[in-house]
């Protein structure tokens, strides 16, 4: 899901929470692939042009044509390694997108990850003490970011939801709900 979370209903003091219900579900945004494609395109298309121009200008300064060829060859290997690196980053992001799912209920955040094997973890919203949003310049341009949850959970005290669309809205939804349930301590969850 790539949209903003739905508005949250206010729970009044003394009101029972009732059964567990889903408030929001989502996955990392596909927009992150755009940033990975831009980086891959820059490395694959622009760097070789810059390298050729640089070697061409250095040519008269180098002692021989053999030195110029060697410089071009080393530059080619460096560009090739950068292309492989950016391609791996793109494929890693694609795998994370396809194999990460988040579900926020009125009682907990469930995080499901994994490609061949699956891991399902959860954070009880009563244990969430703080939330943070972080966005790089490119993330801000793409409208994505990371939402960090700092909790008293022993297995994962800091959990990060990466590459989320509308991260500030999602953070606010989690923060509001965590505040509401931290004042209640009454859950009815099927096990």
Residue pairs with C-beta under 8 A, 6 or more apart in sequence:
1 25
1 26
1 27
1 165
2 26
2 29
2 30
2 31
2 165
3 165
3 166
4 165
4 166
4 169
4 170
5 23
5 24
5 26
5 104
5 166
5 169
5 170
5 173
6 23
6 24
8 23
8 173
8 176
8 177
10 180
11 17
11 180
11 184
13 183
16 186
17 106
17 107
17 181
17 184
17 186
17 187
17 188
18 106
18 188
19 188
19 190
20 105
20 106
20 107
20 108
20 187
20 188
20 189
20 190
21 105
21 106
22 103
22 104
22 105
23 104
23 105
23 106
23 173
23 177
24 102
24 103
24 104
24 170
24 173
25 101
25 102
25 103
25 104
26 101
26 102
26 164
26 165
26 170
27 97
27 100
27 101
27 102
28 96
28 97
28 100
28 144
28 161
28 162
28 163
28 164
29 97
29 142
29 143
29 144
29 163
29 164
29 165
30 97
31 142
31 143
31 144
31 163
31 165
32 93
32 97
32 142
32 144
32 163
33 90
33 93
33 94
33 97
34 142
35 138
35 139
35 142
36 86
36 89
36 90
36 93
37 90
39 86
39 89
40 83
40 86
40 87
40 89
40 90
43 79
43 82
43 83
43 85
43 86
44 83
44 86
47 79
47 82
48 76
48 79
51 72
51 75
51 76
51 79
52 72
54 75
55 68
55 71
55 72
55 75
58 68
58 71
59 65
59 68
62 68
62 71
93 163
95 115
96 162
96 163
97 163
98 115
99 113
99 114
99 115
100 111
100 112
100 113
100 162
101 111
101 112
101 113
102 109
102 110
102 111
102 112
102 161
103 109
103 110
103 112
104 110
104 173
104 174
104 177
106 125
106 177
106 181
107 124
107 125
107 181
107 187
107 189
108 122
108 123
108 124
108 125
108 189
109 122
109 123
109 125
109 149
109 159
109 174
110 120
110 121
110 122
111 120
111 121
111 122
111 123
111 159
111 161
112 118
112 119
112 120
113 119
113 121
121 155
121 156
121 159
123 149
123 151
123 153
123 156
123 159
124 151
124 153
125 174
125 177
125 178
125 181
125 182
126 178
126 181
126 182
126 185
127 151
127 152
127 153
128 149
128 150
128 151
128 174
128 175
128 178
128 182
129 150
129 151
129 152
130 149
130 150
131 147
131 148
131 149
131 150
131 171
131 174
131 175
131 178
132 147
132 148
132 150
132 171
133 145
133 146
133 147
133 148
133 167
133 168
133 171
134 145
134 146
134 148
135 144
135 145
135 146
135 167
139 145
139 146
139 163
143 165
143 166
144 163
144 164
144 165
144 167
145 163
145 164
145 167
145 168
146 160
146 161
146 162
146 163
146 164
146 167
147 160
147 161
147 164
147 167
147 170
147 171
147 174
148 158
148 159
148 160
148 161
149 158
149 159
149 160
149 161
149 174
150 157
150 158
151 157
151 158
151 159
153 159
161 167
161 170
164 170
181 187
